Amino acid sequence: MVMGMIFSIMTNPPNLVMFYGHLAGALVVVAYYTYSGRKKRQNEKKRK
């Protein structure tokens, strides 16, 4: 994903639509893993 962001911003002219699409995708992935990790920790606390 990072390489795609670099390639899209380094073109002449920069392909901003593709860059922001990659950025949004990366943020969705980070948000999902943060949410699922938090949910998993909450479930483990309930079981104890």
mmCIF entry with sequence, helices, sheets and N, C-alpha, C, O atoms, coordinates in Angstrom:
data_MODEL
# 
_entry.id   MODEL 
# 
_entity.id                         1 
_entity.type                       polymer 
_entity.pdbx_number_of_molecules   1 
# 
_entity_poly.entity_id                      1 
_entity_poly.type                           'polypeptide(L)' 
_entity_poly.nstd_linkage                   no 
_entity_poly.nstd_monomer                   no 
_entity_poly.pdbx_seq_one_letter_code       MVMGMIFSIMTNPPNLVMFYGHLAGALVVVAYYTYSGRKKRQNEKKRK 
_entity_poly.pdbx_seq_one_letter_code_can   MVMGMIFSIMTNPPNLVMFYGHLAGALVVVAYYTYSGRKKRQNEKKRK 
_entity_poly.pdbx_strand_id                 A 
# 
loop_
_entity_poly_seq.entity_id 
_entity_poly_seq.num 
_entity_poly_seq.mon_id 
_entity_poly_seq.hetero 
1 1  MET n 
1 2  VAL n 
1 3  MET n 
1 4  GLY n 
1 5  MET n 
1 6  ILE n 
1 7  PHE n 
1 8  SER n 
1 9  ILE n 
1 10 MET n 
1 11 THR n 
1 12 ASN n 
1 13 PRO n 
1 14 PRO n 
1 15 ASN n 
1 16 LEU n 
1 17 VAL n 
1 18 MET n 
1 19 PHE n 
1 20 TYR n 
1 21 GLY n 
1 22 HIS n 
1 23 LEU n 
1 24 ALA n 
1 25 GLY n 
1 26 ALA n 
1 27 LEU n 
1 28 VAL n 
1 29 VAL n 
1 30 VAL n 
1 31 ALA n 
1 32 TYR n 
1 33 TYR n 
1 34 THR n 
1 35 TYR n 
1 36 SER n 
1 37 GLY n 
1 38 ARG n 
1 39 LYS n 
1 40 LYS n 
1 41 ARG n 
1 42 GLN n 
1 43 ASN n 
1 44 GLU n 
1 45 LYS n 
1 46 LYS n 
1 47 ARG n 
1 48 LYS n 
# 
_struct_asym.id          A 
_struct_asym.entity_id   1 
# 
loop_
_struct_conf.conf_type_id 
_struct_conf.id 
_struct_conf.pdbx_PDB_helix_id 
_struct_conf.beg_label_comp_id 
_struct_conf.beg_label_asym_id 
_struct_conf.beg_label_seq_id 
_struct_conf.pdbx_beg_PDB_ins_code 
_struct_conf.end_label_comp_id 
_struct_conf.end_label_asym_id 
_struct_conf.end_label_seq_id 
_struct_conf.pdbx_end_PDB_ins_code 
_struct_conf.beg_auth_comp_id 
_struct_conf.beg_auth_asym_id 
_struct_conf.beg_auth_seq_id 
_struct_conf.end_auth_comp_id 
_struct_conf.end_auth_asym_id 
_struct_conf.end_auth_seq_id 
_struct_conf.pdbx_PDB_helix_class 
_struct_conf.details 
_struct_conf.pdbx_PDB_helix_length 
HELX_P HELX_P1 AA1 VAL A 2  ? MET A 10 ? VAL A 2  MET A 10 1 ? 9  
HELX_P HELX_P2 AA2 LEU A 16 ? ARG A 47 ? LEU A 16 ARG A 47 1 ? 32 
# 
_struct_conf_type.id          HELX_P 
_struct_conf_type.criteria    ? 
_struct_conf_type.reference   ? 
# 
loop_
_atom_site.group_PDB 
_atom_site.id 
_atom_site.type_symbol 
_atom_site.label_atom_id 
_atom_site.label_alt_id 
_atom_site.label_comp_id 
_atom_site.label_asym_id 
_atom_site.label_entity_id 
_atom_site.label_seq_id 
_atom_site.pdbx_PDB_ins_code 
_atom_site.Cartn_x 
_atom_site.Cartn_y 
_atom_site.Cartn_z 
_atom_site.occupancy 
_atom_site.B_iso_or_equiv 
_atom_site.pdbx_formal_charge 
_atom_site.auth_seq_id 
_atom_site.auth_comp_id 
_atom_site.auth_asym_id 
_atom_site.auth_atom_id 
_atom_site.pdbx_PDB_model_num 
ATOM 1   N N  . MET A 1 1  ? 0.815   -1.182  0.000   1.00 0.00 ? 1  MET A N  1 
ATOM 2   C CA . MET A 1 1  ? 0.000   0.000   0.000   1.00 0.00 ? 1  MET A CA 1 
ATOM 3   C C  . MET A 1 1  ? 0.865   1.255   0.000   1.00 0.00 ? 1  MET A C  1 
ATOM 4   O O  . MET A 1 1  ? 0.581   2.222   -0.706  1.00 0.00 ? 1  MET A O  1 
ATOM 5   N N  . VAL A 1 2  ? 1.915   1.222   0.797   1.00 0.00 ? 2  VAL A N  1 
ATOM 6   C CA . VAL A 1 2  ? 2.791   2.388   0.890   1.00 0.00 ? 2  VAL A CA 1 
ATOM 7   C C  . VAL A 1 2  ? 3.474   2.640   -0.447  1.00 0.00 ? 2  VAL A C  1 
ATOM 8   O O  . VAL A 1 2  ? 3.603   3.788   -0.874  1.00 0.00 ? 2  VAL A O  1 
ATOM 9   N N  . MET A 1 3  ? 3.908   1.583   -1.105  1.00 0.00 ? 3  MET A N  1 
ATOM 10  C CA . MET A 1 3  ? 4.572   1.753   -2.406  1.00 0.00 ? 3  MET A CA 1 
ATOM 11  C C  . MET A 1 3  ? 3.607   2.341   -3.429  1.00 0.00 ? 3  MET A C  1 
ATOM 12  O O  . MET A 1 3  ? 4.007   3.168   -4.247  1.00 0.00 ? 3  MET A O  1 
ATOM 13  N N  . GLY A 1 4  ? 2.358   1.932   -3.394  1.00 0.00 ? 4  GLY A N  1 
ATOM 14  C CA . GLY A 1 4  ? 1.361   2.505   -4.296  1.00 0.00 ? 4  GLY A CA 1 
ATOM 15  C C  . GLY A 1 4  ? 1.163   3.983   -4.040  1.00 0.00 ? 4  GLY A C  1 
ATOM 16  O O  . GLY A 1 4  ? 0.991   4.766   -4.974  1.00 0.00 ? 4  GLY A O  1 
ATOM 17  N N  . MET A 1 5  ? 1.187   4.368   -2.765  1.00 0.00 ? 5  MET A N  1 
ATOM 18  C CA . MET A 1 5  ? 1.063   5.784   -2.427  1.00 0.00 ? 5  MET A CA 1 
ATOM 19  C C  . MET A 1 5  ? 2.255   6.565   -2.962  1.00 0.00 ? 5  MET A C  1 
ATOM 20  O O  . MET A 1 5  ? 2.097   7.662   -3.497  1.00 0.00 ? 5  MET A O  1 
ATOM 21  N N  . ILE A 1 6  ? 3.445   5.998   -2.816  1.00 0.00 ? 6  ILE A N  1 
ATOM 22  C CA . ILE A 1 6  ? 4.653   6.682   -3.288  1.00 0.00 ? 6  ILE A CA 1 
ATOM 23  C C  . ILE A 1 6  ? 4.627   6.820   -4.804  1.00 0.00 ? 6  ILE A C  1 
ATOM 24  O O  . ILE A 1 6  ? 4.927   7.890   -5.334  1.00 0.00 ? 6  ILE A O  1 
ATOM 25  N N  . PHE A 1 7  ? 4.268   5.738   -5.512  1.00 0.00 ? 7  PHE A N  1 
ATOM 26  C CA . PHE A 1 7  ? 4.232   5.807   -6.968  1.00 0.00 ? 7  PHE A CA 1 
ATOM 27  C C  . PHE A 1 7  ? 3.186   6.798   -7.459  1.00 0.00 ? 7  PHE A C  1 
ATOM 28  O O  . PHE A 1 7  ? 3.429   7.509   -8.434  1.00 0.00 ? 7  PHE A O  1 
ATOM 29  N N  . SER A 1 8  ? 2.031   6.860   -6.810  1.00 0.00 ? 8  SER A N  1 
ATOM 30  C CA . SER A 1 8  ? 0.978   7.757   -7.279  1.00 0.00 ? 8  SER A CA 1 
ATOM 31  C C  . SER A 1 8  ? 1.322   9.217   -7.023  1.00 0.00 ? 8  SER A C  1 
ATOM 32  O O  . SER A 1 8  ? 0.903   10.080  -7.795  1.00 0.00 ? 8  SER A O  1 
ATOM 33  N N  . ILE A 1 9  ? 2.066   9.522   -5.975  1.00 0.00 ? 9  ILE A N  1 
ATOM 34  C CA . ILE A 1 9  ? 2.401   10.916  -5.680  1.00 0.00 ? 9  ILE A CA 1 
ATOM 35  C C  . ILE A 1 9  ? 3.632   11.367  -6.464  1.00 0.00 ? 9  ILE A C  1 
ATOM 36  O O  . ILE A 1 9  ? 3.827   12.565  -6.666  1.00 0.00 ? 9  ILE A O  1 
ATOM 37  N N  . MET A 1 10 ? 4.476   10.408  -6.914  1.00 0.00 ? 10 MET A N  1 
ATOM 38  C CA . MET A 1 10 ? 5.706   10.759  -7.621  1.00 0.00 ? 10 MET A CA 1 
ATOM 39  C C  . MET A 1 10 ? 5.501   10.923  -9.127  1.00 0.00 ? 10 MET A C  1 
ATOM 40  O O  . MET A 1 10 ? 6.419   11.369  -9.815  1.00 0.00 ? 10 MET A O  1 
ATOM 41  N N  . THR A 1 11 ? 4.324   10.576  -9.661  1.00 0.00 ? 11 THR A N  1 
ATOM 42  C CA . THR A 1 11 ? 4.094   10.741  -11.095 1.00 0.00 ? 11 THR A CA 1 
ATOM 43  C C  . THR A 1 11 ? 4.012   12.217  -11.427 1.00 0.00 ? 11 THR A C  1 
ATOM 44  O O  . THR A 1 11 ? 3.796   13.054  -10.551 1.00 0.00 ? 11 THR A O  1 
ATOM 45  N N  . ASN A 1 12 ? 4.184   12.523  -12.691 1.00 0.00 ? 12 ASN A N  1 
ATOM 46  C CA . ASN A 1 12 ? 4.121   13.925  -13.116 1.00 0.00 ? 12 ASN A CA 1 
ATOM 47  C C  . ASN A 1 12 ? 2.959   14.068  -14.078 1.00 0.00 ? 12 ASN A C  1 
ATOM 48  O O  . ASN A 1 12 ? 3.074   13.540  -15.184 1.00 0.00 ? 12 ASN A O  1 
ATOM 49  N N  . PRO A 1 13 ? 1.875   14.714  -13.779 1.00 0.00 ? 13 PRO A N  1 
ATOM 50  C CA . PRO A 1 13 ? 1.479   15.335  -12.510 1.00 0.00 ? 13 PRO A CA 1 
ATOM 51  C C  . PRO A 1 13 ? 1.052   14.268  -11.503 1.00 0.00 ? 13 PRO A C  1 
ATOM 52  O O  . PRO A 1 13 ? 0.686   13.156  -11.883 1.00 0.00 ? 13 PRO A O  1 
ATOM 53  N N  . PRO A 1 14 ? 1.101   14.611  -10.228 1.00 0.00 ? 14 PRO A N  1 
ATOM 54  C CA . PRO A 1 14 ? 0.735   13.633  -9.192  1.00 0.00 ? 14 PRO A CA 1 
ATOM 55  C C  . PRO A 1 14 ? -0.715  13.165  -9.346  1.00 0.00 ? 14 PRO A C  1 
ATOM 56  O O  . PRO A 1 14 ? -1.607  13.966  -9.624  1.00 0.00 ? 14 PRO A O  1 
ATOM 57  N N  . ASN A 1 15 ? -0.934  11.892  -9.167  1.00 0.00 ? 15 ASN A N  1 
ATOM 58  C CA . ASN A 1 15 ? -2.277  11.319  -9.242  1.00 0.00 ? 15 ASN A CA 1 
ATOM 59  C C  . ASN A 1 15 ? -2.868  11.348  -7.831  1.00 0.00 ? 15 ASN A C  1 
ATOM 60  O O  . ASN A 1 15 ? -2.780  10.371  -7.087  1.00 0.00 ? 15 ASN A O  1 
ATOM 61  N N  . LEU A 1 16 ? -3.464  12.472  -7.482  1.00 0.00 ? 16 LEU A N  1 
ATOM 62  C CA . LEU A 1 16 ? -3.944  12.674  -6.114  1.00 0.00 ? 16 LEU A CA 1 
ATOM 63  C C  . LEU A 1 16 ? -5.130  11.789  -5.760  1.00 0.00 ? 16 LEU A C  1 
ATOM 64  O O  . LEU A 1 16 ? -5.283  11.394  -4.604  1.00 0.00 ? 16 LEU A O  1 
ATOM 65  N N  . VAL A 1 17 ? -5.970  11.473  -6.741  1.00 0.00 ? 17 VAL A N  1 
ATOM 66  C CA . VAL A 1 17 ? -7.127  10.616  -6.466  1.00 0.00 ? 17 VAL A CA 1 
ATOM 67  C C  . VAL A 1 17 ? -6.645  9.244   -6.002  1.00 0.00 ? 17 VAL A C  1 
ATOM 68  O O  . VAL A 1 17 ? -7.161  8.693   -5.029  1.00 0.00 ? 17 VAL A O  1 
ATOM 69  N N  . MET A 1 18 ? -5.663  8.704   -6.698  1.00 0.00 ? 18 MET A N  1 
ATOM 70  C CA . MET A 1 18 ? -5.132  7.395   -6.317  1.00 0.00 ? 18 MET A CA 1 
ATOM 71  C C  . MET A 1 18 ? -4.405  7.474   -4.972  1.00 0.00 ? 18 MET A C  1 
ATOM 72  O O  . MET A 1 18 ? -4.512  6.560   -4.153  1.00 0.00 ? 18 MET A O  1 
ATOM 73  N N  . PHE A 1 19 ? -3.673  8.553   -4.745  1.00 0.00 ? 19 PHE A N  1 
ATOM 74  C CA . PHE A 1 19 ? -2.957  8.728   -3.482  1.00 0.00 ? 19 PHE A CA 1 
ATOM 75  C C  . PHE A 1 19 ? -3.928  8.757   -2.308  1.00 0.00 ? 19 PHE A C  1 
ATOM 76  O O  . PHE A 1 19 ? -3.730  8.054   -1.317  1.00 0.00 ? 19 PHE A O  1 
ATOM 77  N N  . TYR A 1 20 ? -4.972  9.566   -2.418  1.00 0.00 ? 20 TYR A N  1 
ATOM 78  C CA . TYR A 1 20 ? -5.934  9.655   -1.316  1.00 0.00 ? 20 TYR A CA 1 
ATOM 79  C C  . TYR A 1 20 ? -6.740  8.365   -1.165  1.00 0.00 ? 20 TYR A C  1 
ATOM 80  O O  . TYR A 1 20 ? -7.170  8.029   -0.062  1.00 0.00 ? 20 TYR A O  1 
ATOM 81  N N  . GLY A 1 21 ? -6.944  7.649   -2.255  1.00 0.00 ? 21 GLY A N  1 
ATOM 82  C CA . GLY A 1 21 ? -7.599  6.343   -2.162  1.00 0.00 ? 21 GLY A CA 1 
ATOM 83  C C  . GLY A 1 21 ? -6.761  5.356   -1.364  1.00 0.00 ? 21 GLY A C  1 
ATOM 84  O O  . GLY A 1 21 ? -7.282  4.625   -0.522  1.00 0.00 ? 21 GLY A O  1 
ATOM 85  N N  . HIS A 1 22 ? -5.449  5.340   -1.636  1.00 0.00 ? 22 HIS A N  1 
ATOM 86  C CA . HIS A 1 22 ? -4.547  4.480   -0.866  1.00 0.00 ? 22 HIS A CA 1 
ATOM 87  C C  . HIS A 1 22 ? -4.509  4.903   0.598   1.00 0.00 ? 22 HIS A C  1 
ATOM 88  O O  . HIS A 1 22 ? -4.509  4.060   1.495   1.00 0.00 ? 22 HIS A O  1 
ATOM 89  N N  . LEU A 1 23 ? -4.478  6.204   0.831   1.00 0.00 ? 23 LEU A N  1 
ATOM 90  C CA . LEU A 1 23 ? -4.441  6.718   2.204   1.00 0.00 ? 23 LEU A CA 1 
ATOM 91  C C  . LEU A 1 23 ? -5.704  6.316   2.967   1.00 0.00 ? 23 LEU A C  1 
ATOM 92  O O  . LEU A 1 23 ? -5.628  5.897   4.122   1.00 0.00 ? 23 LEU A O  1 
ATOM 93  N N  . ALA A 1 24 ? -6.854  6.446   2.325   1.00 0.00 ? 24 ALA A N  1 
ATOM 94  C CA . ALA A 1 24 ? -8.111  6.060   2.971   1.00 0.00 ? 24 ALA A CA 1 
ATOM 95  C C  . ALA A 1 24 ? -8.132  4.560   3.262   1.00 0.00 ? 24 ALA A C  1 
ATOM 96  O O  . ALA A 1 24 ? -8.600  4.136   4.318   1.00 0.00 ? 24 ALA A O  1 
ATOM 97  N N  . GLY A 1 25 ? -7.631  3.769   2.334   1.00 0.00 ? 25 GLY A N  1 
ATOM 98  C CA . GLY A 1 25 ? -7.572  2.325   2.550   1.00 0.00 ? 25 GLY A CA 1 
ATOM 99  C C  . GLY A 1 25 ? -6.685  1.963   3.725   1.00 0.00 ? 25 GLY A C  1 
ATOM 100 O O  . GLY A 1 25 ? -7.024  1.087   4.521   1.00 0.00 ? 25 GLY A O  1 
ATOM 101 N N  . ALA A 1 26 ? -5.541  2.641   3.834   1.00 0.00 ? 26 ALA A N  1 
ATOM 102 C CA . ALA A 1 26 ? -4.628  2.379   4.948   1.00 0.00 ? 26 ALA A CA 1 
ATOM 103 C C  . ALA A 1 26 ? -5.282  2.752   6.274   1.00 0.00 ? 26 ALA A C  1 
ATOM 104 O O  . ALA A 1 26 ? -5.127  2.039   7.265   1.00 0.00 ? 26 ALA A O  1 
ATOM 105 N N  . LEU A 1 27 ? -6.005  3.856   6.297   1.00 0.00 ? 27 LEU A N  1 
ATOM 106 C CA . LEU A 1 27 ? -6.680  4.275   7.529   1.00 0.00 ? 27 LEU A CA 1 
ATOM 107 C C  . LEU A 1 27 ? -7.785  3.297   7.919   1.00 0.00 ? 27 LEU A C  1 
ATOM 108 O O  . LEU A 1 27 ? -7.996  3.040   9.104   1.00 0.00 ? 27 LEU A O  1 
ATOM 109 N N  . VAL A 1 28 ? -8.483  2.754   6.937   1.00 0.00 ? 28 VAL A N  1 
ATOM 110 C CA . VAL A 1 28 ? -9.527  1.765   7.225   1.00 0.00 ? 28 VAL A CA 1 
ATOM 111 C C  . VAL A 1 28 ? -8.913  0.515   7.835   1.00 0.00 ? 28 VAL A C  1 
ATOM 112 O O  . VAL A 1 28 ? -9.458  -0.042  8.788   1.00 0.00 ? 28 VAL A O  1 
ATOM 113 N N  . VAL A 1 29 ? -7.781  0.067   7.293   1.00 0.00 ? 29 VAL A N  1 
ATOM 114 C CA . VAL A 1 29 ? -7.113  -1.125  7.820   1.00 0.00 ? 29 VAL A CA 1 
ATOM 115 C C  . VAL A 1 29 ? -6.663  -0.892  9.258   1.00 0.00 ? 29 VAL A C  1 
ATOM 116 O O  . VAL A 1 29 ? -6.863  -1.749  10.119  1.00 0.00 ? 29 VAL A O  1 
ATOM 117 N N  . VAL A 1 30 ? -6.056  0.266   9.522   1.00 0.00 ? 30 VAL A N  1 
ATOM 118 C CA . VAL A 1 30 ? -5.591  0.580   10.878  1.00 0.00 ? 30 VAL A CA 1 
ATOM 119 C C  . VAL A 1 30 ? -6.771  0.663   11.840  1.00 0.00 ? 30 VAL A C  1 
ATOM 120 O O  . VAL A 1 30 ? -6.700  0.143   12.953  1.00 0.00 ? 30 VAL A O  1 
ATOM 121 N N  . ALA A 1 31 ? -7.850  1.312   11.421  1.00 0.00 ? 31 ALA A N  1 
ATOM 122 C CA . ALA A 1 31 ? -9.024  1.441   12.283  1.00 0.00 ? 31 ALA A CA 1 
ATOM 123 C C  . ALA A 1 31 ? -9.640  0.072   12.573  1.00 0.00 ? 31 ALA A C  1 
ATOM 124 O O  . ALA A 1 31 ? -10.067 -0.185  13.699  1.00 0.00 ? 31 ALA A O  1 
ATOM 125 N N  . TYR A 1 32 ? -9.689  -0.803  11.575  1.00 0.00 ? 32 TYR A N  1 
ATOM 126 C CA . TYR A 1 32 ? -10.260 -2.138  11.775  1.00 0.00 ? 32 TYR A CA 1 
ATOM 127 C C  . TYR A 1 32 ? -9.448  -2.940  12.782  1.00 0.00 ? 32 TYR A C  1 
ATOM 128 O O  . TYR A 1 32 ? -10.010 -3.552  13.689  1.00 0.00 ? 32 TYR A O  1 
ATOM 129 N N  . TYR A 1 33 ? -8.126  -2.939  12.625  1.00 0.00 ? 33 TYR A N  1 
ATOM 130 C CA . TYR A 1 33 ? -7.297  -3.717  13.544  1.00 0.00 ? 33 TYR A CA 1 
ATOM 131 C C  . TYR A 1 33 ? -7.320  -3.132  14.948  1.00 0.00 ? 33 TYR A C  1 
ATOM 132 O O  . TYR A 1 33 ? -7.244  -3.877  15.926  1.00 0.00 ? 33 TYR A O  1 
ATOM 133 N N  . THR A 1 34 ? -7.422  -1.815  15.065  1.00 0.00 ? 34 THR A N  1 
ATOM 134 C CA . THR A 1 34 ? -7.541  -1.197  16.382  1.00 0.00 ? 34 THR A CA 1 
ATOM 135 C C  . THR A 1 34 ? -8.855  -1.607  17.036  1.00 0.00 ? 34 THR A C  1 
ATOM 136 O O  . THR A 1 34 ? -8.879  -1.968  18.213  1.00 0.00 ? 34 THR A O  1 
ATOM 137 N N  . TYR A 1 35 ? -9.942  -1.553  16.279  1.00 0.00 ? 35 TYR A N  1 
ATOM 138 C CA . TYR A 1 35 ? -11.260 -1.915  16.798  1.00 0.00 ? 35 TYR A CA 1 
ATOM 139 C C  . TYR A 1 35 ? -11.316 -3.388  17.183  1.00 0.00 ? 35 TYR A C  1 
ATOM 140 O O  . TYR A 1 35 ? -11.808 -3.735  18.257  1.00 0.00 ? 35 TYR A O  1 
ATOM 141 N N  . SER A 1 36 ? -10.812 -4.253  16.305  1.00 0.00 ? 36 SER A N  1 
ATOM 142 C CA . SER A 1 36 ? -10.895 -5.683  16.600  1.00 0.00 ? 36 SER A CA 1 
ATOM 143 C C  . SER A 1 36 ? -9.992  -6.060  17.772  1.00 0.00 ? 36 SER A C  1 
ATOM 144 O O  . SER A 1 36 ? -10.346 -6.943  18.553  1.00 0.00 ? 36 SER A O  1 
ATOM 145 N N  . GLY A 1 37 ? -8.849  -5.419  17.911  1.00 0.00 ? 37 GLY A N  1 
ATOM 146 C CA . GLY A 1 37 ? -7.970  -5.687  19.051  1.00 0.00 ? 37 GLY A CA 1 
ATOM 147 C C  . GLY A 1 37 ? -8.598  -5.248  20.354  1.00 0.00 ? 37 GLY A C  1 
ATOM 148 O O  . GLY A 1 37 ? -8.494  -5.939  21.368  1.00 0.00 ? 37 GLY A O  1 
ATOM 149 N N  . ARG A 1 38 ? -9.247  -4.100  20.329  1.00 0.00 ? 38 ARG A N  1 
ATOM 150 C CA . ARG A 1 38 ? -9.922  -3.591  21.527  1.00 0.00 ? 38 ARG A CA 1 
ATOM 151 C C  . ARG A 1 38 ? -11.065 -4.516  21.921  1.00 0.00 ? 38 ARG A C  1 
ATOM 152 O O  . ARG A 1 38 ? -11.259 -4.808  23.101  1.00 0.00 ? 38 ARG A O  1 
ATOM 153 N N  . LYS A 1 39 ? -11.816 -4.972  20.932  1.00 0.00 ? 39 LYS A N  1 
ATOM 154 C CA . LYS A 1 39 ? -12.939 -5.876  21.185  1.00 0.00 ? 39 LYS A CA 1 
ATOM 155 C C  . LYS A 1 39 ? -12.439 -7.196  21.777  1.00 0.00 ? 39 LYS A C  1 
ATOM 156 O O  . LYS A 1 39 ? -13.052 -7.746  22.692  1.00 0.00 ? 39 LYS A O  1 
ATOM 157 N N  . LYS A 1 40 ? -11.329 -7.693  21.252  1.00 0.00 ? 40 LYS A N  1 
ATOM 158 C CA . LYS A 1 40 ? -10.763 -8.948  21.742  1.00 0.00 ? 40 LYS A CA 1 
ATOM 159 C C  . LYS A 1 40 ? -10.306 -8.810  23.189  1.00 0.00 ? 40 LYS A C  1 
ATOM 160 O O  . LYS A 1 40 ? -10.530 -9.710  23.999  1.00 0.00 ? 40 LYS A O  1 
ATOM 161 N N  . ARG A 1 41 ? -9.668  -7.689  23.520  1.00 0.00 ? 41 ARG A N  1 
ATOM 162 C CA . ARG A 1 41 ? -9.217  -7.473  24.901  1.00 0.00 ? 41 ARG A CA 1 
ATOM 163 C C  . ARG A 1 41 ? -10.400 -7.347  25.855  1.00 0.00 ? 41 ARG A C  1 
ATOM 164 O O  . ARG A 1 41 ? -10.335 -7.829  26.986  1.00 0.00 ? 41 ARG A O  1 
ATOM 165 N N  . GLN A 1 42 ? -11.478 -6.707  25.413  1.00 0.00 ? 42 GLN A N  1 
ATOM 166 C CA . GLN A 1 42 ? -12.666 -6.587  26.259  1.00 0.00 ? 42 GLN A CA 1 
ATOM 167 C C  . GLN A 1 42 ? -13.273 -7.962  26.528  1.00 0.00 ? 42 GLN A C  1 
ATOM 168 O O  . GLN A 1 42 ? -13.691 -8.246  27.650  1.00 0.00 ? 42 GLN A O  1 
ATOM 169 N N  . ASN A 1 43 ? -13.323 -8.809  25.513  1.00 0.00 ? 43 ASN A N  1 
ATOM 170 C CA . ASN A 1 43 ? -13.873 -10.159 25.692  1.00 0.00 ? 43 ASN A CA 1 
ATOM 171 C C  . ASN A 1 43 ? -13.016 -10.980 26.635  1.00 0.00 ? 43 ASN A C  1 
ATOM 172 O O  . ASN A 1 43 ? -13.545 -11.764 27.423  1.00 0.00 ? 43 ASN A O  1 
ATOM 173 N N  . GLU A 1 44 ? -11.701 -10.816 26.570  1.00 0.00 ? 44 GLU A N  1 
ATOM 174 C CA . GLU A 1 44 ? -10.813 -11.550 27.474  1.00 0.00 ? 44 GLU A CA 1 
ATOM 175 C C  . GLU A 1 44 ? -10.993 -11.084 28.918  1.00 0.00 ? 44 GLU A C  1 
ATOM 176 O O  . GLU A 1 44 ? -10.909 -11.891 29.843  1.00 0.00 ? 44 GLU A O  1 
ATOM 177 N N  . LYS A 1 45 ? -11.239 -9.791  29.116  1.00 0.00 ? 45 LYS A N  1 
ATOM 178 C CA . LYS A 1 45 ? -11.471 -9.273  30.472  1.00 0.00 ? 45 LYS A CA 1 
ATOM 179 C C  . LYS A 1 45 ? -12.773 -9.826  31.044  1.00 0.00 ? 45 LYS A C  1 
ATOM 180 O O  . LYS A 1 45 ? -12.850 -10.123 32.236  1.00 0.00 ? 45 LYS A O  1 
ATOM 181 N N  . LYS A 1 46 ? -13.798 -9.966  30.198  1.00 0.00 ? 46 LYS A N  1 
ATOM 182 C CA . LYS A 1 46 ? -15.085 -10.488 30.661  1.00 0.00 ? 46 LYS A CA 1 
ATOM 183 C C  . LYS A 1 46 ? -14.973 -11.944 31.098  1.00 0.00 ? 46 LYS A C  1 
ATOM 184 O O  . LYS A 1 46 ? -15.667 -12.366 32.024  1.00 0.00 ? 46 LYS A O  1 
ATOM 185 N N  . ARG A 1 47 ? -14.118 -12.707 30.451  1.00 0.00 ? 47 ARG A N  1 
ATOM 186 C CA . ARG A 1 47 ? -13.971 -14.128 30.762  1.00 0.00 ? 47 ARG A CA 1 
ATOM 187 C C  . ARG A 1 47 ? -13.237 -14.357 32.072  1.00 0.00 ? 47 ARG A C  1 
ATOM 188 O O  . ARG A 1 47 ? -13.402 -15.409 32.690  1.00 0.00 ? 47 ARG A O  1 
ATOM 189 N N  . LYS A 1 48 ? -12.439 -13.407 32.505  1.00 0.00 ? 48 LYS A N  1 
ATOM 190 C CA . LYS A 1 48 ? -11.653 -13.594 33.740  1.00 0.00 ? 48 LYS A CA 1 
ATOM 191 C C  . LYS A 1 48 ? -12.464 -13.361 34.972  1.00 0.00 ? 48 LYS A C  1 
ATOM 192 O O  . LYS A 1 48 ? -11.947 -13.479 36.083  1.00 0.00 ? 48 LYS A O  1 
# 
